[in-house]
Amino acid sequence: MTGPSVPRPGRNEAGRTGVPDSKLDGLNVPRYHFDLVDSRTVTDEGGAELPDDIQALDVAEEIARRLSKERPELRGRHFAILVTNQDGEAIGRVPGCLWISCTEV
């Protein structure tokens, strides 16, 4: 899925917190970001290094599932998790309605 780019300062910088550079030498591991989109956007500044787009979308589904359980105030709202790559390009959007009833209040 191709979509608009989401500009983010510093997204193309190393940003490999928590993983020693020596373990990443020679590896091309992309970083993905998972933004909560509702009436406003909550930006994921940290992101996660994952092997590919499919894995990133799987993580977004898990985030949406977890949010539907842990954040009851989101029930009945049409939130989504927007997945973008390290260049700010949209990879996909996972609606929270997949995990809760979209009409539930």
C-alpha positions as CSV (number, residue, x, y, z in Angstrom):
1,M,0.0,0.0,0.0
2,T,1.5,3.3,-1.0
3,G,0.4,6.5,0.5
4,P,1.5,10.0,1.3
5,S,4.8,10.5,3.1
6,V,4.6,11.8,6.7
7,P,7.6,14.1,7.2
8,R,9.4,13.5,10.5
9,P,12.6,15.2,11.6
10,G,15.4,12.8,12.3
11,R,13.6,9.7,10.9
12,N,16.6,9.0,8.6
13,E,19.1,9.3,11.4
14,A,20.5,6.2,13.0
15,G,18.0,6.1,16.0
16,R,19.1,2.6,17.0
17,T,18.5,3.0,20.7
18,G,18.9,-0.2,22.7
19,V,20.7,-2.1,20.0
20,P,24.5,-1.9,19.9
21,D,25.8,-0.7,16.5
22,S,28.2,-3.7,16.4
23,K,25.2,-6.0,16.2
24,L,23.7,-4.0,13.3
25,D,26.8,-3.8,11.2
26,G,26.1,-5.0,7.7
27,L,22.4,-5.4,8.4
28,N,19.7,-3.3,6.6
29,V,16.9,-3.4,9.2
30,P,14.2,-0.9,8.5
31,R,12.6,1.2,11.2
32,Y,8.8,1.5,11.4
33,H,6.6,4.0,13.3
34,F,3.2,3.4,14.6
35,D,1.0,6.5,15.0
36,L,-2.3,6.5,16.8
37,V,-4.7,8.4,14.5
38,D,-8.0,9.6,15.9
39,S,-9.4,13.2,16.0
40,R,-5.7,14.0,16.4
41,T,-2.5,12.1,15.8
42,V,-0.2,10.7,18.5
43,T,3.1,10.3,16.9
44,D,5.4,7.4,17.6
45,E,8.9,9.0,17.8
46,G,10.8,5.9,18.7
47,G,9.6,3.3,16.3
48,A,10.8,-0.3,16.0
49,E,13.3,-2.1,13.8
50,L,11.5,-4.9,12.0
51,P,12.5,-7.2,9.1
52,D,9.7,-6.1,6.7
53,D,6.4,-4.4,6.0
54,I,4.4,-7.5,6.8
55,Q,5.9,-7.8,10.2
56,A,5.2,-4.0,10.8
57,L,1.6,-4.5,9.9
58,D,1.4,-7.5,12.3
59,V,2.8,-5.3,15.1
60,A,0.2,-2.6,14.2
61,E,-2.6,-5.2,14.6
62,E,-1.3,-6.1,18.0
63,I,-1.1,-2.5,19.1
64,A,-4.7,-1.9,17.9
65,R,-5.8,-5.1,19.8
66,R,-4.0,-4.0,23.0
67,L,-5.3,-0.4,22.8
68,S,-8.9,-1.7,22.4
69,K,-8.5,-3.6,25.7
70,E,-6.4,-1.1,27.7
71,R,-8.0,2.1,26.5
72,P,-11.8,1.9,26.9
73,E,-12.2,5.5,26.0
74,L,-11.3,4.6,22.4
75,R,-14.4,2.3,22.1
76,G,-16.9,3.8,19.7
77,R,-14.2,6.0,18.2
78,H,-12.8,5.3,14.8
79,F,-9.1,5.3,15.6
80,A,-6.4,3.6,13.5
81,I,-2.7,2.8,13.7
82,L,-0.9,4.4,10.8
83,V,2.3,2.5,9.9
84,T,5.1,4.5,8.2
85,N,8.6,3.5,7.3
86,Q,11.8,5.3,8.2
87,D,11.4,7.6,5.2
88,G,7.9,8.6,6.4
89,E,6.1,6.7,3.6
90,A,2.8,5.2,4.7
91,I,2.9,1.4,4.7
92,G,-0.6,0.8,5.9
93,R,-3.4,1.7,8.3
94,V,-5.0,-0.8,10.8
95,P,-8.4,0.3,12.0
96,G,-9.1,-0.2,15.7
97,C,-12.6,-1.3,14.6
98,L,-11.0,-4.7,13.7
99,W,-10.7,-5.5,17.4
100,I,-13.8,-3.8,18.9
101,S,-17.2,-3.0,17.6
102,C,-17.1,0.2,15.7
103,T,-20.6,1.1,17.0
104,E,-19.8,0.1,20.6
105,V,-20.0,3.1,23.0
